[in-house]
Amino acid sequence: MPRPAPLLALLLAACAPRTTPPTPPAEPVPAQSHAPAPTPPTTEAAAPDPLAQAIAIIDALAPRSRYLSDQQERQLREEGLDAPLATVALAELLRRCPSELESRCGDHASEIHVSIMLDLLRDHGSPEALPVVLQLDARGYFAWTTAESILAREMDAAATPCTPPDDDEVASARASLAGFRVIDREGKRLVARPPTAAELDDLAYLYAAVSESAPAVGEQSAHAVPSRDIDPSDAGRRHEQLERLSDAFQQGDLIEARASAVAYLGSLGYPGPIDATREADQTWGGARFSYVMRDLALVSEVVGELTTASDLYLHANPGGGMCGTSTDYRRGKQLRGFIRTQERLGQCRTVVAHRLLDWDDDYDPHDPEPETTGVGYGPGRLARDGWDVPRIYRGALLTRNRGEEEALRRALRDDEAALERLAARGPEHWEHRVRAAEGLADVAGREAMDELAGLLATADDGLRERTLEAIGDAAQRHQAGPCDDTSSWWGTMSGSNVWSRPVSNFSRSCKSQLSDAEAAALADRILPLTRAGAIDVRAQAMVTVGKLAVPSHEPRVTRWKGRAAAAVRKACEGLEEWSQTCQDAQTIGYAADEAWDSWARANGRDEG
C-alpha cells in the first residue's frame, strides 16, 4: 500500500504564513523606592546551536576524514550526532546562508562537515530529512545519493514478497507462443525455426515472468521537435516558471516546486501527452521539459504521490540532446525511481524486466557474504523470492537476433503464422531488453560458459560481441598455472559514462576459477572469431582470449600485440583526416594491448 502523505501535510504547514504574536501590554512603572534593587530573575538558558553541536562532535572524532569507517560513524552517533541532529544542523546551515547566489555555505560549515552529515543521513535518515537534502543538492552539494538512499528505505519498508509465476501462469504463457520462431544466424543470413520442446518450456517461463512488465524507461517518451512558430509569450511564461522551479529547490520549497513544474508542463499539454513541437528550450542533454518531468517525478515521490511519480519516471526522455554521454546517467535515475514507486504501490511484477538489467550491480550471486541491502534494484529481489532467474535469461536468449525488423521479416517471409505474430506483437526482442547474455553469465557463472560459447555460432554480430565480453568478464582468470590457494577475492574495477550490463567475475579463488585446461578449451571455441569477420567481434574475441590467460598462449598474444602495432603505424601515420582503415587498425591495436596485459598479469609477466 502507498504510504499516506503526512510529509505533504508537513510541507504545506511549513509553507503557511506565520502570524506575529501580539505585543504584551506594558507593565506599570513601579513607584520610586529606596529599597535595594531586586535581583534580576534567572533567564532561561539559550537553546543549543545544533550546527555548532554537530561540528564540534565531528571535529572531536573525525576532524579530517571525508569518508567515515563504520567505527567512526558509530562513534559519532554514540556522541550524539544522529540523523535527527544532522537534519536540524543542516537546516540551520541553510538558514544562515539563504541567498540563492550563495550556493555553498563554507563560512558556516566546511564541505567535510556537510559531507559527513549527509553520509549519516544516507545511512540512517528519515523522509523528513528529504526537503533539506534536496535543498543542499540544489545548492551544489553532492546530496543526490543521500536522497535516493532515503527513498530506497521507503521502498524496503513497503515491499512484500513478490510471488513468482505458478504452473498455471506458465502453462498459459506456453499456450500463447503459437507462431513464435527462434531466429538463428547461418553464415551472413538469419533463418527461422520452431523452438524445441525444452526451449518452449524456457520461453513459457520467460513470458510468464514478464507478462506484467511495463515498457522500458523512456521507450514511450516525447521527443522535442520544435516548430518554427512557437509563441514567444508562451515560451516566456515557461522561462518564468522554470526560474520559479529553480528558486523553489534552492529554498527547499517542494510545494512551490511542484506547482511550478505542473504549470510548465501544463503549457505543453500535461497531464495529457506532451506536445513536443511547442518546446523551444533545448539543452545538451535533451528537451527542457524532460528535465522538468524528472523534477516533478522526484517531488511527487517525496510527497507520496506515487502514481504520478511513477508515470513521469517511466515516460520522461533520458536522451534526445546533442550530447549523449550523460543519457545513461539520467536513464538510471529514472529506472531506479520507477522501480521504487512501483514497489511502494505494490506492483512488483511491473518492474521484473527492469530489475533483470541489474543496472547498479547490486546483486552478486557469487558473493558468499552478501550485504543486506533491502530489495535493491536488481534481480536479487526476484531470486530471494523464489524466481528462477537463470531460466528467465535462458528464455530471453531464445528471442535473439530480432533487433533489425527488416532482417527479421526476411527470415519469416514464408511463415504466415510467424508474420501474423510479428504484426500483432512486434519483434519481441526480450534478449536485448533484459541483456540476457550478460545476465546469464552474471547469475549462472561457470555453469553458463558452455552455453554462451555455443551461442556464438548462431548470434548476430552485436550479440556475438556482447556475449564474448560477458564470457571474458565472468571467467577472467587472475592467476594462471599453479594456483596459490591462499589467494582469494580478486577483483577489478572500471567505469564509463556509457552503461553496460554488469557481470560478476566468478574467479574469486583457485577453487572457483577455470583451470588451465578448462580455460584452454573455452579459448579454443573463441579463437576462430579472432581471425575474420566484423572488426568489433574480432577485437572482443582477442580481449576475451587474453582474459582467459592460457599459459601456452604467450606467443599468440605477443604476436597479436606486435602485428597490431605495426598495422596502426602503417594505417595511421601521416594521416590528416579520418580514415576507416586507421580506425579499424586502432580498434584491433587496443584489443591486442588489452589481451596482452590481461594475459601478462595472470601469468606473472606484468613487470616486464
Stockholm file with secondary structure:
# STOCKHOLM 1.0

chainA/1-608         MPRPAPLLALLLAACAPRTTPPTPPAEPVPAQSHAPAPTPPTTEAAAPDPLAQAIAIIDALAPRSRYLSDQQERQLREEGLDAPLATVALAELLRRCPSELESRCGDHASEIHVSIMLDLLRDHGSPEALPVVLQLDARGYFAWTTAESILAREMDAAATPCTPPDDDEVASARASLAGFRVIDREGKRLVARPPTAAELDDLAYLYAAVSESAPAVGEQSAHAVPSRDIDPSDAGRRHEQLERLSDAFQQGDLIEARASAVAYLGSLGYPGPIDATREADQTWGGARFSYVMRDLALVSEVVGELTTASDLYLHANPGGGMCGTSTDYRRGKQLRGFIRTQERLGQCRTVVAHRLLDWDDDYDPHDPEPETTGVGYGPGRLARDGWDVPRIYRGALLTRNRGEEEALRRALRDDEAALERLAARGPEHWEHRVRAAEGLADVAGREAMDELAGLLATADDGLRERTLEAIGDAAQRHQAGPCDDTSSWWGTMSGSNVWSRPVSNFSRSCKSQLSDAEAAALADRILPLTRAGAIDVRAQAMVTVGKLAVPSHEPRVTRWKGRAAAAVRKACEGLEEWSQTCQDAQTIGYAADEAWDSWARANGRDEG
#=GR chainA/1-608 SS CCCCCHHHHHHHHHHSCCCCCCCCCCCCCCCCCCSCCCCCCCCCCCCCCHHHHHHHHHHHHCTTCSSCCHHHHHHHHHTTCCHHHHHHHHHHHHHHCCCTTCCCCTTTSCHHHHHHHHHHHHHHCCGGGHHHHHHHHHTTCSCHHHHHHHHHHHHHHHCCCCCCCCHHHHHHHHHTTTTCCEEEEETTEEEEECCCHHHHHHHHHHHHHTTTCCCCTTTTCCCCCCCTTCCHHHHHHHHHHHHHHHHHHHHTCHHHHHHHHHHHHHTTTTTSCCCGGGCCCEETTEEHHHHHHHHHHHHHHHTTCHHHHHHHHHHSCSCCSSCCTTHHHHHHHHHHHHHHHHHHTTCGGGGHHHHTTCTTCCCCTTCSSCCCCTTCSSTHHHHHTTCCHHHHHHHHHTTCSCSCHHHHHHHTTTCHHHHHHHHHHCCCCHHHHHTHHHHHHHHHGGGGHHHHHHHTTTSCHHHHHHHHHHHHHHHCCSCCSSCCTTCBCCCCCCCCSSCCCCCCCCCSBTTTSCCHHHHHHHHHHHGGGGTSSCHHHHHHHHHHHHHHTCGGGHHHHHHHHHHHHHHHHHHHTTCCSCCHHHHHHHHHHHHHHHHHHHHHHHTTCTTC
#=GC SS_cons         CCCCCHHHHHHHHHHSCCCCCCCCCCCCCCCCCCSCCCCCCCCCCCCCCHHHHHHHHHHHHCTTCSSCCHHHHHHHHHTTCCHHHHHHHHHHHHHHCCCTTCCCCTTTSCHHHHHHHHHHHHHHCCGGGHHHHHHHHHTTCSCHHHHHHHHHHHHHHHCCCCCCCCHHHHHHHHHTTTTCCEEEEETTEEEEECCCHHHHHHHHHHHHHTTTCCCCTTTTCCCCCCCTTCCHHHHHHHHHHHHHHHHHHHHTCHHHHHHHHHHHHHTTTTTSCCCGGGCCCEETTEEHHHHHHHHHHHHHHHTTCHHHHHHHHHHSCSCCSSCCTTHHHHHHHHHHHHHHHHHHTTCGGGGHHHHTTCTTCCCCTTCSSCCCCTTCSSTHHHHHTTCCHHHHHHHHHTTCSCSCHHHHHHHTTTCHHHHHHHHHHCCCCHHHHHTHHHHHHHHHGGGGHHHHHHHTTTSCHHHHHHHHHHHHHHHCCSCCSSCCTTCBCCCCCCCCSSCCCCCCCCCSBTTTSCCHHHHHHHHHHHGGGGTSSCHHHHHHHHHHHHHHTCGGGHHHHHHHHHHHHHHHHHHHTTCCSCCHHHHHHHHHHHHHHHHHHHHHHHTTCTTC
//
